[in-house]
């Protein structure tokens, strides 16, 4: 009695979905197989990827672990496809098991400040506590937008100015006096809920 029955792949047709930007050299799937279709089983079973499988994937012939060589990026490639084949020691090859690996799309694009680079000119002696500028931002550069957007001032902004992190309103705490200070400078930064920071808008 010889082993003339091919193994059967027992692992599924879907790999666990992984996040983009989660790193290269991840094990994304582990192939398993059963060679009990015949009363003679020639071990060990070795695993290979079928021709046409995505070239960014490799398989350990002994363990069946499939590794994604590259760092996944949803915008570059949203899914990978491959097919696993199990071969017993007698040379019987299984049917190819097709597998899909999907990549989660995350918000990895920073917001863009859409308000201008000049605040409205105000008169001296017009009072303290004035809102002198309102920052606005757009986070639609990526197809995933993590809200809310929060606003902050860069560390080198004038100390007489503060910003409301939710509304983007910039307030001048002092009563302006042209003879004492004729202009104020600051830079606004917008940060989305994923932690992506915009370029500072001076």
C-alpha positions in Angstrom: 0.0 0.0 0.0 1.5 3.3 -1.1 0.5 6.9 -0.3 -1.3 7.9 -3.5 -3.7 10.4 -1.9 -2.9 14.1 -1.9 -3.1 16.2 1.3 -6.0 18.5 1.8 -5.5 22.2 2.8 -7.4 22.7 6.1 -6.6 26.4 6.6 -9.2 28.9 5.3 -9.4 31.2 2.2 -9.0 34.4 4.1 -6.0 35.8 6.0 -6.5 38.0 9.1 -6.9 41.6 7.9 -3.9 43.7 8.9 -3.4 47.5 9.3 -1.5 49.5 6.7 1.9 50.8 7.9 2.1 47.9 10.5 5.6 46.8 9.4 7.4 44.5 7.0 8.1 40.8 7.5 4.8 40.0 9.1 3.4 36.4 9.2 0.0 37.0 7.7 -1.3 33.4 7.3 -0.4 29.9 8.4 -1.2 27.1 6.1 -2.2 23.7 7.5 -3.0 20.4 5.8 -4.4 16.9 6.4 -2.9 13.8 4.7 -5.3 11.2 6.2 -7.2 10.7 3.0 -5.3 7.5 2.5 -4.4 4.9 5.1 -0.8 5.6 4.3 0.6 9.1 5.0 4.0 10.1 3.8 5.3 12.9 6.0 6.5 15.5 6.2 4.2 17.8 4.3 5.8 20.7 2.6 4.1 24.0 1.6 4.6 26.1 -1.5 2.9 29.1 -3.0 1.3 28.6 -6.4 2.5 30.4 -9.5 0.7 33.7 -9.8 0.8 34.4 -6.1 1.7 38.0 -5.1 5.5 38.4 -5.2 5.6 40.3 -1.9 4.7 37.0 -0.1 6.8 34.1 0.8 6.1 30.8 2.6 8.1 28.7 5.0 7.9 25.2 3.5 8.0 23.4 6.9 5.7 25.6 9.0 3.3 26.9 6.3 3.8 30.5 7.6 3.2 33.0 4.9 5.1 36.3 5.3 4.5 39.7 3.8 7.9 41.0 2.9 6.9 44.7 2.4 5.3 47.2 4.8 1.6 47.3 3.8 0.2 50.5 2.4 -3.5 50.6 1.5 -3.1 53.4 -0.9 -0.5 51.4 -2.9 -2.1 48.0 -2.6 -5.3 47.3 -0.7 -5.2 43.5 -0.9 -2.9 40.6 -1.7 -3.8 37.2 -3.2 -1.9 34.0 -3.1 -2.6 30.2 -3.3 -1.1 27.6 -1.0 -0.2 24.0 -2.1 0.7 21.1 0.3 2.8 18.3 -1.0 3.4 15.1 1.0 6.7 13.1 1.0 5.4 10.8 -1.8 5.0 13.8 -4.1 1.2 14.1 -4.0 0.3 17.8 -4.3 -3.0 19.2 -3.0 -5.4 21.4 -4.8 -4.3 25.0 -4.5 -6.1 26.9 -1.7 -6.6 30.5 -2.8 -6.3 33.1 -0.1 -7.0 36.9 0.1 -5.2 39.2 2.5 -6.9 42.6 3.0 -5.2 45.7 4.2 -7.0 48.1 6.6 -7.1 51.7 5.5 -6.0 54.1 8.2 -5.8 57.9 8.5 -2.1 58.4 7.7 -2.4 61.8 6.0 -2.0 65.0 8.0 -4.6 67.8 7.9 -3.9 70.9 5.9 -4.4 74.4 7.3 -6.9 76.2 5.1 -7.0 79.6 6.9 -4.6 82.3 5.6 -1.3 83.6 6.7 -2.5 87.1 7.8 -4.9 87.9 10.7 -7.3 90.9 10.4 -5.5 94.1 11.3 -6.8 95.5 14.6 -6.6 99.0 16.2 -4.4 99.7 19.1 -6.2 100.2 22.5 -9.1 98.1 21.2 -9.2 95.9 24.3 -7.7 92.7 25.5 -9.2 89.2 25.0 -10.0 89.7 21.3 -10.3 86.8 18.9 -7.8 87.9 16.2 -7.8 84.8 13.9 -9.6 81.6 13.4 -7.7 78.6 12.2 -9.4 76.1 9.9 -8.2 72.8 8.4 -9.1 70.1 6.0 -8.4 66.4 6.6 -9.7 65.0 3.3 -6.3 64.2 1.7 -6.9 60.6 2.7 -10.1 58.6 2.3 -10.1 58.0 6.0 -10.6 61.1 8.2 -10.1 60.8 12.0 -11.9 63.6 13.7 -12.0 65.8 15.7 -9.1 68.1 14.5 -7.4 69.9 17.4 -5.4 73.1 17.0 -2.3 74.3 18.8 0.3 77.1 18.5 3.9 76.4 17.8 6.3 76.9 20.7 7.8 80.0 19.2 4.5 81.8 18.9 4.1 85.1 20.7 3.2 84.5 24.4 0.4 87.0 24.3 -1.6 84.7 22.1 -3.5 81.6 22.9 -5.7 79.2 20.8 -8.8 77.3 21.5 -7.9 73.7 20.6 -11.5 72.9 19.5 -12.6 76.0 17.6 -9.2 77.3 16.3 -9.9 80.8 17.7 -6.7 82.7 18.5 -7.0 85.3 21.2 -4.8 88.2 22.1 -4.7 88.4 25.8 -3.3 92.0 26.1 -4.7 95.3 25.0 -2.8 96.1 21.8 -0.5 99.2 21.8 1.2 99.9 18.5 4.0 101.9 20.2 4.8 98.9 22.5 4.4 96.2 19.8 3.3 96.8 16.2 2.8 93.2 15.2 2.4 89.7 16.7 3.5 86.5 15.0 2.3 82.9 15.6 2.1 79.6 13.8 -0.9 77.3 13.9 -0.7 73.4 13.8 -3.7 71.1 13.2 -3.7 67.6 14.5 -6.2 64.9 13.6 -7.4 62.2 16.0 -4.9 59.7 14.6 -2.1 62.1 15.6 -1.1 63.3 12.2 0.2 66.9 12.5 -0.1 69.5 9.7 2.7 71.8 8.6 2.8 74.9 10.8 0.9 77.8 9.2 2.7 81.0 10.1 
